[in-house]
Amino acid sequence: MTEDDLDRMADLLGDPEVMAFYPAPKSRTETAEWLAGMQKRYREHGHGLWIIETHAGAFVGDCGLTWQSVNGDPVLEVGYHVSRSMQRQGYATEAARACVELVAREFAPTLLTAIIHPANDASRGVAENIGMTHIDDDHAHPWIVRTVMGMQVSPA
Ligand SMILES: CC(C)(COP(=O)(O)OP(=O)(O)OC[C@H]1O[C@@H](n2cnc3c(N)ncnc32)[C@H](O)[C@@H]1OP(=O)(O)O)[C@@H](O)C(=O)NCCC(=O)NCCS
C-alpha cells in the first residue's frame, strides 16, 4: 500500500456496508492516517495489510497480517476487507490462505488469529475456510465481546 492507493482505499473504507461491523466508515482524512499507520507497520514489523488485486490489476481490497491484542496479549491476526462488487467470489479466502502460507514460511511456529464481531458471518466464513476454529473471546472492550478464531501454524 502506498499513497497512490489512497483513492481506492478511501472508497473501500468509506463504504458503510464494508464498515458495518466497525464503529463508523472512515473519511478520506482518516483513511490517509490509517494508510500512513500501515506503512509504519511495514517498516517496524515487516508486514501489515496489503492490497489485493486480480491478475488483470482490478482492485479487490486488502488482506494481510497485523499485531492485535486479545485480552491484553499480543497476537498475530489475518485481516481482510473486500469491495462490495467483488465480494462472495472467494477473494478473501484466497488472500487469507496466501497469508497463512507466508506465516508458515516466515513466522511459524505461531498462533494466527482472526478477531471478529460476533455477527460478522462473512468474516467468520473466511476464517473457517482457512482452517480456523473458535478459540477464545476477547473481553477487552466494555461494549462488545469479540469472537477469536485461530489456528496454530507450523513451519512450512
Ligand atoms: C469478510 C469479507 C472480507 C469476505 O470477503 P469475500 O471475498 O466476500 O469472502 P469469500 O468470497 O472468500 O467468502 C468466504 C466465506 O465467507 C462466507 N460468506 C461470505 N460472504 C457472506 C455473507 N454475506 N453472509 C454470510 N456468509 C458469507 C461464506 O462461508 C464464504 O465461503 P463460501 O463461499 O465457500 O461459502 C467481506 O465480506 C468484507 O469485506 N466484509 C466487510 C469487512 C469486514 O468485515 N472485514 C472483516 C473484519 S474482521
PDBQT file of the ligand as one rigid body, heavy atoms in Angstrom, charges set to zero:
ROOT
HETATM    1  C1  LIG A 201     -15.388 -10.541   5.179  1.00  0.00    +0.000 C 
HETATM    2  C2  LIG A 201     -15.118 -10.282   3.699  1.00  0.00    +0.000 C 
HETATM    3  C3  LIG A 201     -13.687  -9.740   3.552  1.00  0.00    +0.000 C 
HETATM    4  C4  LIG A 201     -15.256 -11.605   2.935  1.00  0.00    +0.000 C 
HETATM    5  O1  LIG A 201     -14.792 -11.371   1.604  1.00  0.00    +0.000 OA
HETATM    6  P1  LIG A 201     -15.215 -12.280   0.378  1.00  0.00    +0.000 P 
HETATM    7  O2  LIG A 201     -14.160 -12.152  -0.668  1.00  0.00    +0.000 OA
HETATM    8  O3  LIG A 201     -16.615 -11.986   0.018  1.00  0.00    +0.000 OA
HETATM    9  O4  LIG A 201     -15.141 -13.742   1.064  1.00  0.00    +0.000 OA
HETATM   10  P2  LIG A 201     -15.167 -15.146   0.312  1.00  0.00    +0.000 P 
HETATM   11  O5  LIG A 201     -15.827 -14.999  -1.024  1.00  0.00    +0.000 OA
HETATM   12  O6  LIG A 201     -13.794 -15.710   0.375  1.00  0.00    +0.000 OA
HETATM   13  O7  LIG A 201     -16.167 -15.947   1.252  1.00  0.00    +0.000 OA
HETATM   14  C5  LIG A 201     -15.703 -16.659   2.369  1.00  0.00    +0.000 C 
HETATM   15  C6  LIG A 201     -16.819 -17.307   3.133  1.00  0.00    +0.000 C 
HETATM   16  O8  LIG A 201     -17.484 -16.358   3.938  1.00  0.00    +0.000 OA
HETATM   17  C7  LIG A 201     -18.879 -16.676   3.993  1.00  0.00    +0.000 C 
HETATM   18  N1  LIG A 201     -19.565 -15.503   3.494  1.00  0.00    +0.000 N 
HETATM   19  C8  LIG A 201     -19.119 -14.600   2.601  1.00  0.00    +0.000 A 
HETATM   20  N2  LIG A 201     -19.998 -13.596   2.468  1.00  0.00    +0.000 NA
HETATM   21  C9  LIG A 201     -21.012 -13.872   3.300  1.00  0.00    +0.000 A 
HETATM   22  C10 LIG A 201     -22.199 -13.198   3.655  1.00  0.00    +0.000 A 
HETATM   23  N3  LIG A 201     -22.514 -12.031   3.092  1.00  0.00    +0.000 N 
HETATM   24  N4  LIG A 201     -23.012 -13.765   4.584  1.00  0.00    +0.000 NA
HETATM   25  C11 LIG A 201     -22.696 -14.934   5.165  1.00  0.00    +0.000 A 
HETATM   26  N5  LIG A 201     -21.553 -15.613   4.880  1.00  0.00    +0.000 NA
HETATM   27  C12 LIG A 201     -20.734 -15.087   3.969  1.00  0.00    +0.000 A 
HETATM   28  C13 LIG A 201     -19.080 -17.928   3.215  1.00  0.00    +0.000 C 
HETATM   29  O9  LIG A 201     -18.955 -19.001   4.120  1.00  0.00    +0.000 OA
HETATM   30  C14 LIG A 201     -17.907 -17.914   2.281  1.00  0.00    +0.000 C 
HETATM   31  O10 LIG A 201     -17.441 -19.169   1.957  1.00  0.00    +0.000 OA
HETATM   32  P3  LIG A 201     -18.085 -19.998   0.739  1.00  0.00    +0.000 P 
HETATM   33  O11 LIG A 201     -18.272 -19.034  -0.415  1.00  0.00    +0.000 OA
HETATM   34  O12 LIG A 201     -17.036 -21.047   0.496  1.00  0.00    +0.000 OA
HETATM   35  O13 LIG A 201     -19.372 -20.488   1.259  1.00  0.00    +0.000 OA
HETATM   36  C15 LIG A 201     -16.134  -9.256   3.101  1.00  0.00    +0.000 C 
HETATM   37  O14 LIG A 201     -17.442  -9.694   3.372  1.00  0.00    +0.000 OA
HETATM   38  C16 LIG A 201     -15.945  -7.871   3.673  1.00  0.00    +0.000 C 
HETATM   39  O15 LIG A 201     -15.124  -7.097   3.176  1.00  0.00    +0.000 OA
HETATM   40  N6  LIG A 201     -16.690  -7.555   4.720  1.00  0.00    +0.000 N 
HETATM   41  C17 LIG A 201     -16.576  -6.229   5.330  1.00  0.00    +0.000 C 
HETATM   42  C18 LIG A 201     -15.237  -6.000   6.017  1.00  0.00    +0.000 C 
HETATM   43  C19 LIG A 201     -15.048  -6.916   7.201  1.00  0.00    +0.000 C 
HETATM   44  O16 LIG A 201     -15.981  -7.103   7.991  1.00  0.00    +0.000 OA
HETATM   45  N7  LIG A 201     -13.840  -7.480   7.335  1.00  0.00    +0.000 N 
HETATM   46  C20 LIG A 201     -13.521  -8.384   8.402  1.00  0.00    +0.000 C 
HETATM   47  C21 LIG A 201     -13.216  -7.668   9.637  1.00  0.00    +0.000 C 
HETATM   48  S1  LIG A 201     -12.937  -8.836  10.994  1.00  0.00    +0.000 SA
ENDROOT
TORSDOF 0
